[in-house]
Amino acid sequence: MKKLLFSFSYFTAILGLIILVVFYLGYSSLNNSRYFKISTDSKILVLGHSHPECAFNNRIILNLTNLGKSGETYFYTYLKLKKILPQNKQIKFVLLEFENSEVDTVMNSWTWDDSHIYHMFPRYFPLMDKSDLKFILSKNSKAIFNCLPRNFINEFGFNIYSNYLKKKGIISNKRFGGYNGLKRNKVDTITNNSSKYKSLNNNAIPFCNVFYLQKIVNFCNSNKVKIFFIRSPFHRNYKYAVNESKYNMVKKKYFSRVELLDFKDFHLSSTDYGDLGHLNYSGSNKFSIFFNKLLNLGLLDKVDKATFIKNEIHKNYY
């Protein structure tokens, strides 16, 4: 019996030690100076959720890195940005997606509901400082403590494999974002009458999203990086378009000093969309060629960028 207890204790100790080593190496792999390095040619960084992820083809747009990530609210984008900018002094501009869904309270769920916590927390936890951890714990500590150990082990194990064994960083493994060329078109199969979404057009504001968006803006400013908001093209029947008045109010009230590069009216056919909110591969190529042309024409240095964009969209269509 004693021998059995000793064997069990020995096995448990070894297993615990292995888990601690995996956690330590996985955690430290995301906090070294190599993982978040991007190309020294990249002067422009694109961030946001799946809209920019599917819109900006950085194989077409020169000197730009797209690190948009599906399901990523500003809380998680902020964590990522804190690691990227200090390690990449060549970045001069951040283009951050700011579109209509960002001012809807659905962003609260995207940040801390159970399903998003289970998926996002194990991956982004190594990027959090005490204040970030305190915030997310205050919102849904139960889900955090219910995260399965295997979720952490999978994430940290992948970090070790990618960073130490394969020598791959943020660009290579796309764990924290990257261009995604959708090869689908579901527009004709989606019933999306805007009258169904009038409930979205309310005055409630996702203050968490606004708060962390302010932190992103301030962080860029403190690092002397120019930040622009950008609104990627979306289909005319996109459900969050009914939030336009609230969208404009939030922009004016909280972010009046941040310039918006607005491409919501960029002309595309329905076959260029993966669904009503996302461009597919065809649409992103068309948009990326157009956007690259605008950059070459000095878009980011223009005094009146809104008028310049509007005129170029008009010329491109006609």
C-alpha positions in Angstrom: 0.0 0.0 0.0 2.8 2.4 0.9 4.5 1.5 -2.4 1.4 2.3 -4.3 0.9 5.6 -2.5 4.6 6.5 -3.2 4.2 5.6 -6.9 1.1 7.7 -7.1 2.7 10.7 -5.3 5.8 10.4 -7.5 3.7 10.3 -10.7 1.6 13.3 -9.5 4.7 15.3 -8.7 6.3 14.5 -12.1 3.1 15.4 -13.9 2.8 18.6 -11.9 6.4 19.5 -12.8 5.8 18.9 -16.5 2.7 21.1 -16.4 4.6 23.9 -14.6 7.4 23.7 -17.2 4.9 23.8 -20.1 3.2 26.8 -18.5 6.4 28.6 -17.8 7.9 28.1 -21.3 4.6 28.8 -23.0 4.1 32.0 -21.0 7.7 33.2 -21.5 7.6 32.4 -25.2 5.1 35.2 -25.8 7.0 37.6 -23.6 10.4 37.5 -25.3 11.6 40.0 -27.9 11.3 37.7 -30.9 7.8 36.5 -31.1 6.0 39.7 -32.0 8.6 40.9 -34.6 7.2 41.7 -38.0 9.0 42.6 -41.3 11.2 45.7 -41.1 9.5 46.8 -44.3 6.1 47.0 -42.7 5.4 50.6 -41.8 1.6 50.1 -41.6 -0.1 47.8 -39.1 -3.8 46.8 -39.6 -5.7 45.6 -36.5 -9.3 44.7 -35.6 -11.6 41.8 -35.9 -12.6 39.6 -38.9 -13.6 42.5 -41.1 -10.0 43.8 -41.7 -8.7 40.2 -41.4 -10.6 39.4 -44.6 -10.2 42.8 -46.4 -6.5 43.7 -46.5 -4.4 41.4 -48.5 -0.9 42.3 -47.5 0.5 40.4 -50.4 -0.9 43.1 -52.6 -0.6 46.1 -50.3 3.1 47.1 -49.9 4.7 47.8 -46.6 1.6 46.7 -44.7 1.0 43.9 -42.2 -2.5 42.7 -41.5 -3.0 41.2 -38.0 -6.7 41.4 -37.9 -8.2 38.5 -35.9 -11.7 37.0 -35.9 -13.7 37.6 -32.7 -11.1 40.0 -31.3 -12.6 42.9 -29.4 -10.6 46.0 -28.4 -9.7 44.5 -25.1 -7.8 41.7 -26.8 -6.4 44.0 -29.5 -5.0 46.2 -26.9 -3.1 43.3 -25.2 -1.6 42.4 -28.6 -0.7 45.9 -29.5 1.2 46.4 -26.2 3.6 43.7 -27.4 3.9 44.6 -31.0 4.7 48.4 -31.0 7.7 48.3 -28.6 9.3 45.5 -30.6 8.7 47.1 -34.0 9.9 50.7 -34.1 9.5 50.8 -37.9 5.7 51.0 -37.6 4.6 54.5 -38.3 0.9 54.0 -38.7 -1.8 51.8 -37.1 -5.1 51.3 -39.1 -7.7 50.1 -36.6 -11.0 48.8 -37.8 -13.9 50.9 -36.3 -17.2 49.8 -37.8 -20.8 49.7 -36.8 -20.8 46.5 -34.7 -18.1 48.0 -32.5 -20.7 50.3 -30.9 -23.2 47.6 -30.3 -23.4 45.9 -26.9 -22.7 42.5 -28.5 -19.1 43.5 -28.0 -19.6 42.9 -24.3 -20.4 39.2 -25.0 -17.5 38.9 -27.4 -15.2 40.0 -24.6 -16.3 38.0 -21.6 -19.2 35.6 -22.2 -18.4 31.9 -21.5 -17.7 30.8 -25.0 -15.3 33.7 -25.8 -13.5 33.3 -22.5 -12.9 29.6 -23.1 -11.4 30.4 -26.5 -9.6 33.7 -25.9 -8.4 33.7 -22.3 -5.9 30.8 -22.5 -4.4 32.4 -25.6 -4.2 36.0 -24.5 -3.6 35.4 -20.8 0.3 35.7 -21.1 -0.2 39.2 -22.6 -2.2 40.5 -19.6 -0.8 42.7 -16.8 -2.5 42.9 -13.4 -5.0 45.5 -14.4 -6.1 43.6 -17.5 -6.4 40.4 -15.5 -8.4 42.2 -12.7 -10.8 43.6 -15.3 -11.6 40.3 -17.0 -11.9 38.5 -13.7 -14.4 41.1 -12.5 -16.5 40.3 -15.6 -16.6 36.5 -15.6 -14.3 34.9 -13.1 -16.4 31.7 -13.1 -15.7 31.1 -16.8 -12.0 31.8 -16.3 -11.7 29.3 -13.5 -13.7 26.8 -15.5 -11.3 27.0 -18.4 -10.1 23.4 -18.9 -6.4 22.8 -18.2 -6.1 21.3 -21.6 -7.1 24.6 -23.1 -4.0 26.2 -21.5 -1.8 23.2 -22.2 -2.8 23.3 -25.9 -2.1 27.0 -26.2 1.1 27.0 -24.2 2.3 23.8 -25.9 1.7 25.3 -29.3 3.7 28.4 -28.2 6.6 26.3 -27.2 6.4 24.3 -30.4 6.1 27.3 -32.6 8.5 29.7 -30.9 11.3 27.4 -29.6 11.2 24.4 -32.0 10.0 25.9 -35.3 11.3 29.4 -34.6 8.0 30.9 -35.9 6.6 34.2 -34.6 3.3 36.0 -34.8 3.4 36.3 -38.6 4.1 32.7 -39.4 1.5 30.9 -37.2 -1.4 33.4 -37.4 -2.3 32.6 -33.8 -2.9 36.3 -33.2 -4.2 37.3 -36.6 -3.3 37.5 -40.3 -4.9 38.0 -43.7 -7.7 35.5 -44.4 -8.8 35.2 -48.0 -12.4 33.8 -47.7 -13.3 31.4 -50.6 -17.0 31.5 -50.2 -20.1 33.6 -51.1 -23.1 33.3 -48.9 -24.8 36.6 -49.7 -27.6 35.1 -51.7 -28.4 32.5 -49.1 -28.6 34.9 -46.2 -31.9 36.5 -45.4 -30.9 39.8 -43.9 -33.7 42.4 -44.0 -32.6 45.4 -42.0 -36.1 45.7 -40.6 -35.3 42.6 -38.5 -32.5 44.4 -36.8 -34.2 47.6 -35.5 -33.5 46.3 -32.0 -29.8 46.8 -32.7 -30.5 50.5 -33.2 -30.6 51.6 -29.6 -28.6 54.0 -27.4 -26.8 51.4 -25.3 -23.0 51.7 -25.7 -20.5 49.0 -25.0 -18.4 51.0 -22.6 -15.8 48.3 -22.2 -15.1 48.5 -26.0 -15.0 52.3 -25.9 -12.7 52.2 -22.9 -10.1 49.9 -24.4 -10.4 51.7 -27.7 -9.3 54.8 -25.8 -6.4 52.9 -24.3 -5.4 51.8 -27.8 -5.4 55.4 -29.1 -3.5 56.6 -26.1 -0.9 53.8 -26.4 -0.3 54.6 -30.1 0.1 58.3 -29.2 2.5 57.6 -26.4 4.6 55.5 -28.8 4.5 58.3 -31.4 2.6 56.1 -33.9 -0.2 57.7 -35.9 -3.5 55.9 -35.5 -6.4 56.0 -38.0 -9.7 54.4 -37.7 -10.7 52.5 -40.8 -14.1 51.1 -41.9 -13.8 48.3 -44.4 -16.4 47.7 -47.1 -19.5 45.9 -46.1 -22.7 44.9 -47.9 -25.6 47.3 -48.1 -27.7 44.8 -46.1 -25.2 44.4 -43.3 -27.2 44.1 -40.2 -25.2 46.6 -38.0 -25.7 49.3 -40.6 -28.8 50.4 -38.7 -26.4 51.6 -35.9 -25.1 54.4 -38.1 -26.5 57.3 -36.0 -25.0 55.8 -32.8 -21.8 55.0 -34.6 -21.4 58.6 -35.6 -22.3 59.8 -32.1 -19.7 57.6 -30.5 -17.1 58.7 -33.0 -17.8 62.4 -32.4 -18.2 62.2 -28.7 -15.2 60.0 -27.8 -12.8 60.0 -30.8 -13.3 63.3 -32.6 -9.5 63.7 -33.0 -8.9 60.4 -34.7 -9.3 60.5 -38.4 -11.6 57.9 -40.1 -10.7 56.3 -43.4 -14.2 55.3 -44.5 -14.6 52.7 -47.3 -18.1 51.5 -46.5 -19.3 52.8 -49.8 -16.5 51.1 -51.9 -18.3 49.6 -54.9 -18.4 45.8 -55.1 -20.8 43.3 -56.4 -22.5 40.8 -54.2 -20.2 38.1 -55.5 -17.3 39.9 -53.9 -18.6 39.2 -50.3 -18.1 36.1 -48.3 -21.2 37.2 -46.3 -22.9 40.5 -45.6 -20.1 41.7 -43.3 -16.9 40.3 -44.9 -15.2 40.5 -48.2 -14.2 37.2 -49.9 -11.0 36.5 -51.7 -12.2 38.3 -54.9 -13.5 41.3 -53.0 -10.4 41.7 -50.9 -8.1 41.5 -53.9 -10.1 44.3 -55.6 -10.2 46.4 -52.5 -6.5 45.8 -51.7 -5.4 46.9 -55.2 -7.5 50.0 -54.8 -6.2 50.7 -51.3 -2.6 50.2 -52.4 -3.1 52.7 -55.1 -4.4 55.2 -52.6 -1.4 54.7 -50.4 0.9 55.3 -53.4 -1.1 58.5 -54.1 -0.3 59.7 -50.5 -3.5 59.0 -48.8 -2.1 59.1 -45.3 -0.5 62.5 -45.9 -3.6 64.1 -47.4 -5.2 67.0 -45.4 -8.7 66.1 -46.4 -8.6 62.3 -46.5 -12.4 61.9 -46.5 -12.9 63.9 -49.7 -9.9 62.2 -51.3 -11.3 58.8 -50.6 -14.8 59.7 -51.8 -13.4 61.1 -55.0 -11.2 58.1 -55.7 -14.1 55.7 -55.0 -16.2 57.7 -57.5 -13.4 57.5 -60.1 -12.9 53.8 -59.5 -16.6 53.1 -60.1 -17.1 55.3 -63.1 
